[in-house]
Amino acid sequence: MKIAMGNDHSAVQMKNTIKAYVEAKGYQVIDFGTDSAESCDYPMYGEKVGRAVALGEADYGIAICGTGIGIGIAAGKVKGVRVCTCSEPYSARLSRMHNNTNVLTFGARVIGEEMAKMIVDQWLDEKYEGGRHQRRVDQLAQIESRN
C-alpha cells in the first residue's frame, strides 16, 4: 500500500515523524514534501499529493501544513480527490466510513505528533462502508464533473 505524503516548511518535523510511523506499519511512502524550513508555498505540495492519488500512483495521501486547511484545499482541487482535514480521530474514522476520503490533512501547528498518529491510525485502519453512503459519494463526483 502506497501513501503520497506532502508538506510545506511548517510541517517538516511532523511529516518526518508521520512518514517514519506509517513506514513502520508497512506502508510505502512517496515523499512529495519539502525537507527545508525555508518558507515555501503549500499549494504545490497539496496538488502533488492529490495528483498522485488521482492517477493511482498512491492509494492514499497525507498532506500537512500549518493548519492542514490550505494544503487540503489544494489537494481537493484535483479531480477524484476527497479530502478530510482533521484535528481528532473520530472525524478521520467517519470520513473513511461514510465519505471514502482518499487524502487526509492536518495541521502541524494545530495538533501534536501523538494526536497525528491517532488520527492517521483511525483513518488508515477504517474501511469505506459503501451502501447508503455510495449515493452521496456519487453525488460528490457528479458535482465535480459539472465544474
Buried (B, 14 or more C-beta within 10 A) or exposed (E): EBBBBBBBBBBBEBBBBBBEBBEEEEBEBBBBBBEEEEEBBBBBBBBBBBBBBBEEEBBBBBBBBBBBBBBBBBBBBBEEBBBBBBBEBEBBBBBBBBBBBBBBBBBBEBBEBEBBBBBBBBBBEBEBEEEEBEEEBEEEEEEBEEE
